[in-house]
Amino acid sequence: MATELLEVAEHRGAATAIDTIEDTLAVIAEREDAGYVTVAMLDHRVRLLGLERRLTSERGAHGRGVAWAPPSRGLGPVVRNDRVAVRVELSTHGEATEIVRGKEKLLRASFRLGMEIENLTLRDLTLERPVIDARVPFPIERWYVVGQAGEPWDGKLPARSTNRINVVGYLGEPVKPGVALDATIGFASLELGASTVTQKRWNEQAL
């Protein structure tokens, strides 16, 4: 897509290419806010933002600026110890296919664990990724700060601060839409429960 956008910039102007980039960023943000986000989507966003910066720098064009808000979906109850207070919300999407440029594309079953993490201490913390235990594997590929591009988070949380985090990956089995899953999340010596039903599409409930 980057090559195509550079061609657009050459023939129709950088502003048009940037508009196309930001339309795509808005679509990613909408899906992210609905609980559907994958590592591929995050990497695509990082590349688009890099290209937008390049076009802005080289050609003097200006973008609208697409912001990402913290998740609007409902987080669960607070669980705390002497270091952190945590709330979580788990969403999953079942394996499906969609048509992209006239060809069928497989969408692997995926998950997104939304977390709100508060550092209750007077010192900076460096936190490890959570572990998600369920009857199907939940291998974590990335966690990142919501509202940023999607680069991996280093787990550093300053004293008395709160971060919204998304934890994402693909389910270890080809789970179909409509499957109920219960999970236990281990994080910072805490255990939190979460339940989810695999959705058909990010904007479409499972049957």
N, C-alpha and C positions, 0 to 999 in steps of 0.2 A: 504493500500500500504506500510506503514511503516514496518509492520510485514514481508511482502514479501521481502522488501529490506534488512532487517536484516538477513533473510535466505540467500539471495544472498551474503551478507557480510560473513556469516559463511562458505558457501560452495565454493564460487568463489572469495572471497577476497573483502576487503573494497574498493579498487580502482574501481572494477567493479560496485559495488553498487553506488559509488559516480558518476561514469560516467552516470549511469541510472538516478540518481537524476538530474544531470546537463542537460541531454537531455530533461527531463521534464521541468526544469526551463526555458530552451531556448524556448520550445513550448509556455509556458505561456507568456514569454516576447514578442514573435512574435505576439500573439493574442492581448496582451495589447497594443502594438504599433499600431496595426490595429484598435484600438478603441473598442475591445471586452474584457471586464474583469468583473468578478463577485466576490462577496464576497467569494463564495465557492472556486474560483480559488486562491484568495489571502490567504485564510486560509490554503489551500493546500501548497502554496509556503512557508508560514511561518513554517509549519510542516516539509517540506522537508529540509529547511535550518537548522532547529534545529537538524534533524537527520544527516545531513552532518557534522555539527559541532561536534556532538557526535562521529561519525565514525572517523573524523579527529583527535579528542583528544584521543580517546581510542586506535586507531590502527595505528596512525602515517601516514595515507594516506593523499594525497593532491589533492584538486580539481582544475579544470581548472579556476573556477571563472566565473560566468555568470553575466554580467552587464546588467542593464536596462537603456536605454536611454530615455530622455524626448520624449514626443509624437512627431512623425514626421508629423502628420496630420495638416492641415491648421487651425489655430485659426482665429477668427473673428477680427474686428477692436477694437482698444483700447477704453474703456470707463473709465472715471476717475472722481474723486472728489478730495477734498483736502487731503484725506488719502491714497487712493489706486488707482492704474491703473490696469484694468482687461481686459483680452481677454478670450473668451470661444469658445468651439466647442463641439457640442452635437452629439452623435452617439447612435443609438438604434438598437436592434436586436429582431426580432419577435419570437413568440413562435414556436418551432420546435422540432423535435425528431431526435435522432441519435442512432446508434447501438453501444453499449458498451458491450464487452465480450459476444456477441451473443444475447443481450437483448435490447429492445427498451427503451431509456431513454428520458424523457421529459426535454427539455430546456426551461425554462420560459423566457418570453419576458423581456429584460433587457435594461439598459441604462448606458452610461458613459458620464459624463460631464467633459471635459478637461478644466482646468483653468490655466492661467498664471496670478499670482497676484504679483504686485510690491507694496511694502510699500514706499510711497512717503515722509513719515515723518521722523523726527529725533528721534523718540521714538519707542520702541517695541509695536507691536499691538497683540491683541488676537481677532481673527476673529471668527464669528459664521458661521455655515454651510449655504450655499445658500438655497433658496426656489425655486423650479421649478414649475411653474404654466402652465398647459396645459389642453386640453380637456380630457385627461386620467391622472390618478394620477402618479406622479413620487416620490414615497416615498424613501428618501435617507437612505441608510443603513450604508454607510461608506464614508469618504474621507481620502485620504492618499497622502503622498509625492511621486511623481513619481521618480523612481530610488532607492526607498527603498523597503523593503519586502512587505509592505502593511498593517502594523499596523495602527490603527486609528490616524489621525493627531490631535494634540491639538489646532490647529488654531493659534499658536504663530508664528509671522513673525517679525524677527528683523528689526530694523531701516534700511532703504535704501537697503533692500534686496528683492529678487524675488524668488518665489517658483512656480514650476509646480505641480499642484494638480489634481488628478482624484477623481471624485465624482461618486459613483456607487450605484446601487440598481436594483430592479426588478419592472417593470411596474405594476401598480395596476389592470390592466386588461389583459386578454390573447390576446394581439394584434398580428395579423398575419404579416408576411413579406409583404413589399410593401405599407405600410400605411404611408402617409405623416403627420407629426406632427409639429406644431409650438408651441414654448414655450417662456415664459418670465421668466428670471432668476433674482430673487431679491437677491442682495448681497451687504453688507456694504453700505446701503442706495442708491445703484445703481440699475438700471433696464437694463438688456441686453436681446436682442432678439436672438433666435436661431431656426433653422429649421432642420429637419431630416426626412429621410425615413427609416423605419424599414428594416433592412437587413435580408437576409435569413440565412447566415452563416458569420462568421468573415472574410472569404476569398471568399465570393460569393455574388454578388449583387442580390438584390431582382428583381424578374421578373417584 
